[in-house]
Amino acid sequence: MNISLYIAQRYAISFSKNKAINIITGIASLGIIASTMALFVFLSVFSGLKAFTLNFANATDPDFKVETSQGKFFTLSTKQEEQLRKSNLIASYSKVVAERVYFLYDEKEVVAEIKGVDQNYASVTHFNDHLYVGEWLSPKTEEVVVGAEISRKLALGLFDFNHPLEVFAPKPGKGSIENPEDAFNSAQLFPSGVYSVNEELDGKFVFCDITLAQNLLELKANQYTSLEIKATPQSSEEEIRNSLQTIVGKNIKIKNRAQLNDSLYKMLQSENLFIYLFSTLVVILTLFCLAGAIVMIIIDKRDHLKTLYNIGLTKTAIRNIFFTQGILITFFGLLIGLALAILIILAQQHFSFIMITETMPYPVLFEWNNVLIVVSTIVLLGIISSWIASGTVTKSVFK
């Protein structure tokens, strides 16, 4: 056995005659355990909050969204639709027509986005799963599904055929307008359901049949603002993009979920980095305590070190004793702290000990990626602090 490792093991498991040294070493060990637990718990809590937040986006956004890169609308031929249907990379797709318009109901008004969708829309995004009252709209009708915030602002009722929701959209074209009434297309709508996802989306959309939206905006039957795509499980993003460009054409923009929620993903990544850096700062401060404990042990073991030096151990070998001791303390602290933290996270994940509301547990998520981050961080910082502390072994120690 390596003599430096052997002596380091003895120093790590034995107690010093000096109680102060034992207390300092114990505090350093507990600090490593606590900081390891804190780092893993913070990362797991954020993973849970991130998954909870993205759950709404994943439920309401398609896998891919196709838009034109030139203008607002593009056309889709019968041949192109047939190719989309036959593609083994596409599980389902929905044609969409969307535009910001003006809504009026009982002298109350709001500007929101009317979104005309076809019958496949529910299979692409499952938006209809977020209805909390009423039912999803029927095709080829004037029924609409509105957001909870829009419903609140307009004080809408469902299936009120005596008081329709009026919508106004500017007529396309150029030139001056002599009569303001001729500047808008209008239609009468009848709310059939109200959805609730989050505050932003609840005030954004009014869903209607795609034909109604096309008529309101004076579009042709094969003109759309976007295609929303649900990919098959075995397809890759690169394959999907290449296939869509081949079918629809080159003048298109293809966005995945992350690109559709670019600001949200950037915010979550920034918050994750901040949490990691803050937690790592706590680990660094703790491992400085470890370095101080090793220095105190070196001072306490000075007589032993003189003996080891006199019987032939080199200065490097003696340094390795305390470097190895620091690694051992770090390793056992990491092992115990990580095990306790994993138990806490799994217990919360499966038994929901901490609740936000009576029905909603505080979200946490166990991820092996977080385990790797914690192990890498603690081991790296433990090596650095142990190396710094063992560097205090100089020739003056042996005199």
C-alpha positions in Angstrom: 0.0 0.0 0.0 1.2 3.6 -0.7 2.6 4.9 2.6 1.1 8.4 2.0 -2.4 6.9 1.6 -1.9 4.6 4.6 -0.9 7.4 6.9 -3.6 9.7 5.5 -6.2 7.1 6.3 -5.0 6.8 9.9 -5.0 10.6 10.4 -8.5 10.8 8.9 -10.1 8.2 11.2 -8.1 8.9 14.4 -8.7 11.7 16.9 -6.1 14.2 17.9 -5.1 14.7 21.5 -6.0 18.3 20.9 -9.8 18.7 21.2 -9.7 22.0 19.3 -8.3 20.2 16.3 -11.0 17.5 16.5 -13.7 20.2 16.7 -12.4 22.1 13.7 -12.1 18.9 11.7 -15.6 17.9 12.7 -17.0 21.3 11.7 -15.3 21.1 8.3 -16.7 17.6 7.7 -20.2 18.7 8.7 -19.8 21.7 6.5 -19.0 19.5 3.5 -22.0 17.3 4.2 -24.3 20.4 4.6 -23.0 22.2 1.5 -23.3 19.1 -0.6 -26.9 18.6 0.6 -27.7 22.3 -0.1 -26.2 22.3 -3.6 -28.1 19.1 -4.6 -31.4 20.2 -3.0 -31.2 23.7 -4.6 -30.6 22.2 -8.1 -33.3 19.6 -7.7 -35.8 22.2 -6.5 -35.0 24.4 -9.5 -35.3 21.4 -11.8 -38.8 20.8 -10.4 -39.8 24.4 -10.8 -38.4 24.4 -14.3 -40.3 21.2 -15.3 -43.4 22.7 -13.7 -43.1 25.9 -15.7 -42.3 24.2 -19.0 -45.1 21.8 -18.5 -47.5 24.6 -19.5 -45.4 25.4 -22.6 -45.2 21.7 -23.5 -48.9 21.3 -23.2 -49.8 24.3 -25.3 -47.0 24.6 -27.8 -46.4 22.2 -30.8 -43.2 20.3 -31.3 -42.5 22.5 -34.3 -44.1 25.6 -35.8 -43.7 26.6 -39.5 -44.2 30.2 -40.5 -43.4 32.1 -43.7 -40.2 34.2 -43.8 -41.8 36.6 -46.3 -45.0 38.4 -45.2 -47.7 37.0 -43.0 -49.4 34.3 -45.0 -48.4 31.4 -47.2 -50.2 28.9 -49.4 -50.3 25.1 -49.1 -51.3 23.1 -52.1 -53.2 19.8 -52.1 -50.0 18.0 -53.1 -48.1 19.5 -50.2 -50.8 18.5 -47.8 -50.7 15.0 -49.1 -46.9 14.8 -48.6 -47.4 16.1 -45.0 -50.0 13.4 -44.3 -47.8 10.6 -45.8 -44.6 11.7 -44.0 -43.4 9.1 -41.4 -41.7 11.9 -39.4 -45.0 13.8 -38.7 -47.5 12.3 -36.4 -50.0 15.1 -36.9 -50.2 18.6 -38.2 -52.6 21.5 -37.9 -53.2 24.5 -40.2 -53.6 27.8 -38.4 -54.7 31.3 -39.2 -54.0 33.9 -36.6 -54.2 37.7 -36.4 -54.7 40.4 -33.7 -58.2 41.8 -33.9 -60.7 43.9 -31.9 -63.4 42.2 -29.8 -66.6 43.9 -28.5 -69.1 42.6 -26.1 -71.8 44.5 -24.3 -69.9 47.8 -24.7 -66.7 46.2 -23.3 -63.7 45.8 -25.6 -60.4 44.0 -25.8 -57.7 43.5 -28.4 -56.5 39.9 -28.6 -55.4 37.3 -31.2 -58.0 35.3 -33.0 -56.6 31.9 -33.8 -58.4 29.9 -36.4 -57.6 26.1 -36.1 -58.7 23.0 -37.9 -59.9 19.7 -36.4 -56.4 18.3 -36.0 -55.4 21.1 -33.6 -56.4 19.2 -30.5 -54.2 16.3 -31.4 -51.2 18.5 -32.0 -51.1 20.6 -28.8 -53.8 19.2 -26.4 -54.8 22.8 -25.7 -58.4 21.6 -25.2 -57.2 19.8 -22.0 -57.0 23.2 -20.3 -60.7 24.0 -20.6 -62.0 24.6 -17.1 -65.6 25.4 -18.2 -67.6 24.6 -21.3 -66.4 22.5 -24.3 -64.1 22.8 -27.3 -65.5 24.5 -30.4 -67.3 22.6 -33.1 -65.9 22.8 -36.7 -67.8 24.9 -39.3 -69.6 27.0 -36.6 -69.3 30.4 -35.0 -68.3 28.9 -31.7 -65.2 30.2 -30.0 -63.1 29.3 -27.0 -61.7 32.2 -25.0 -59.0 32.7 -22.4 -60.0 33.2 -18.8 -58.6 36.7 -18.6 -60.5 37.7 -21.8 -63.7 36.2 -20.4 -63.2 38.1 -17.2 -62.6 41.5 -18.9 -65.6 41.1 -21.1 -67.8 39.3 -18.6 -68.7 36.7 -21.2 -71.3 34.0 -20.8 -71.3 30.7 -22.6 -73.8 29.8 -25.4 -75.5 33.2 -25.0 -77.1 33.4 -28.5 -78.9 36.6 -27.6 -75.7 38.5 -26.9 -73.0 37.5 -29.4 -69.3 38.4 -29.1 -68.5 40.7 -32.0 -65.1 40.7 -33.7 -63.7 43.3 -36.1 -60.6 42.9 -38.4 -59.2 45.5 -40.7 -59.9 44.8 -44.4 -56.8 44.2 -46.5 -56.0 46.6 -49.3 -54.6 50.1 -50.0 -56.0 53.5 -50.5 -58.0 56.0 -48.4 -61.1 55.1 -46.5 -64.2 57.3 -46.9 -66.6 55.3 -44.6 -65.1 53.9 -41.4 -67.6 51.1 -41.4 -66.2 49.9 -44.7 -62.7 49.5 -43.1 -63.5 46.4 -41.1 -64.8 42.9 -41.6 -66.9 41.7 -38.7 -68.5 38.5 -37.4 -70.6 37.4 -34.5 -69.2 34.7 -32.3 -70.6 32.5 -29.5 -68.3 31.4 -26.7 -68.6 27.6 -26.0 -65.7 27.3 -23.6 -63.1 29.0 -21.4 -59.5 27.8 -21.1 -57.0 28.6 -18.3 -53.3 28.0 -18.6 -51.4 31.0 -17.2 -52.0 34.8 -17.0 -50.2 35.5 -20.3 -51.9 32.9 -22.4 -55.3 33.5 -20.8 -55.4 37.0 -22.2 -53.9 36.2 -25.6 -56.1 33.9 -27.7 -59.6 33.4 -28.9 -59.9 30.1 -30.8 -62.3 29.7 -33.7 -62.8 27.5 -36.7 -60.2 28.1 -39.4 -62.7 28.9 -42.1 -64.3 31.6 -40.0 -60.8 33.2 -39.5 -60.0 33.0 -43.2 -63.3 34.7 -44.1 -62.8 37.4 -41.5 -59.3 38.2 -42.9 -60.3 37.7 -46.6 -57.9 34.8 -47.1 -58.1 32.0 -49.7 -59.0 28.5 -48.6 -55.4 27.4 -48.9 -53.8 30.5 -47.2 -52.4 30.1 -43.6 -50.2 31.9 -41.1 -48.6 28.8 -39.7 -48.4 25.0 -39.5 -48.1 23.4 -36.1 -46.4 20.0 -36.2 -46.4 17.1 -33.8 -43.4 14.9 -34.6 -43.2 11.1 -34.3 -41.1 9.8 -31.4 -38.4 8.3 -33.6 -37.8 11.5 -35.7 -34.9 13.8 -35.1 -35.1 17.6 -35.3 -32.7 17.7 -38.3 -34.8 15.2 -40.2 -38.0 17.2 -39.5 -36.5 20.5 -40.6 -35.1 19.0 -43.9 -38.4 17.3 -44.6 -40.5 20.4 -44.0 -38.2 22.6 -46.2 -38.5 20.0 -49.0 -42.3 19.9 -48.7 -43.3 23.4 -47.9 -40.3 25.3 -49.5 -37.2 27.2 -48.5 -39.0 30.5 -47.6 -40.1 29.3 -44.2 -39.1 29.6 -40.6 -39.2 26.5 -38.5 -39.2 26.9 -34.7 -39.0 24.2 -32.0 -40.4 24.6 -28.5 -37.3 26.3 -27.1 -37.3 28.8 -29.9 -41.1 29.5 -29.5 -40.4 30.3 -25.8 -36.9 31.8 -26.3 -37.2 34.4 -23.5 -38.6 31.8 -21.0 -35.7 29.4 -21.7 -33.1 32.1 -21.4 -34.6 33.3 -18.1 -34.7 29.7 -16.7 -31.0 29.1 -17.8 -30.0 32.4 -16.2 -31.7 31.5 -13.0 -30.2 28.0 -13.0 -26.7 29.5 -13.4 -27.3 32.0 -10.6 -28.5 29.3 -8.2 -25.5 27.1 -9.1 -23.0 29.9 -8.6 -24.7 31.0 -5.3 -24.6 27.4 -4.0 -21.0 26.9 -5.2 -20.0 30.0 -3.2 -21.3 28.3 0.0 -19.3 25.2 -1.0 -16.1 27.2 -1.5 -16.5 28.9 1.9 -17.0 25.4 3.5 -13.9 24.0 1.8 -11.9 26.9 3.1 -12.8 25.5 6.5 -11.4 22.2 5.4 -8.2 23.8 4.2 -7.9 25.5 7.6 -8.5 22.2 9.4 -5.7 20.5 7.4 -3.3 23.3 8.2 -4.1 22.9 11.9 -3.5 19.1 11.6 -0.2 19.8 10.0 0.8 22.0 12.9 -0.5 19.4 15.4 1.4 16.6 13.8 4.7 18.4 13.5 6.6 16.0 15.7 5.3 13.1 13.7 6.4 14.8 10.4 9.9 15.3 11.7 10.1 11.6 12.4 8.8 10.6 9.0 11.2 13.1 7.3 14.1 11.7 9.3 13.4 8.1 8.3 13.4 9.0 4.6 10.0 10.3 3.5 10.4 13.2 1.1 8.7 16.5 1.4 6.4 15.6 -1.5 5.4 12.3 0.1 4.5 14.1 3.3 2.5 16.7 1.4 0.7 13.9 -0.3 -0.4 12.6 3.1 -2.4 15.8 3.9 -3.5 16.2 0.3 -4.9 12.6 0.4 -6.4 13.3 3.9 -8.3 16.3 2.5 -9.6 14.2 -0.5 -10.8 11.5 1.9 -12.6 14.0 4.1 -14.2 15.6 1.0 -15.1 12.2 -0.4 -16.9 10.9 2.7 -18.6 14.3 3.2 -19.8 14.2 -0.4 -21.0 10.6 -0.1 -23.0 11.2 3.1 -24.4 14.6 2.0 -25.4 13.4 -1.4 -27.1 10.3 0.0 -29.1 12.4 2.5 -30.0 15.0 -0.1 -31.2 12.3 -2.6 -33.4 10.7 0.2 -34.9 14.1 0.9 -35.7 14.8 -2.8 -37.1 11.3 -3.5 -39.2 11.5 -0.3 -40.7 14.9 -1.4 -41.1 13.7 -5.0 -43.1 10.5 -4.0 -44.7 11.5 -0.7 -45.1 15.3 -1.0 -44.3 16.3 2.6 -44.1 20.0 1.7 -47.2 21.5 0.0 -47.7 24.8 -1.8 -51.5 24.5 -1.5 -53.7 21.7 -0.2 -53.5 19.9 -3.6 -50.2 21.1 -5.0 -46.9 19.7 -3.7 -43.8 21.7 -3.9 -42.2 20.6 -7.2 -38.8 18.9 -7.0 -37.2 16.6 -9.6 -34.4 14.0 -9.2 -32.0 14.2 -12.2 -28.8 12.3 -12.6 -27.4 15.4 -14.3 -27.6 17.2 -11.0 -25.8 14.3 -9.3 -23.0 14.7 -11.8 -22.8 18.5 -11.3 -22.6 18.1 -7.5 -20.0 15.4 -7.6 -17.9 17.3 -10.1 -18.1 20.6 -8.1 -17.4 19.1 -4.7 -14.5 16.9 -5.9 -12.9 19.7 -7.9 -13.1 22.3 -5.1 -12.0 19.6 -2.6 -8.9 18.9 -4.6 -8.1 22.6 -4.9 -8.5 23.3 -1.2 -6.6 20.1 -0.2 -3.7 21.0 -2.5 -3.5 24.6 -1.1 -3.5 23.3 2.5 -0.9 20.6 1.8 1.3 23.2 0.2 1.9 24.6 3.7 4.2 21.7 4.4 7.6 23.3 4.0 11.1 22.4 5.4 10.5 24.7 8.3 8.0 22.1 9.6 10.8 19.6 10.0 13.1 21.8 12.0 
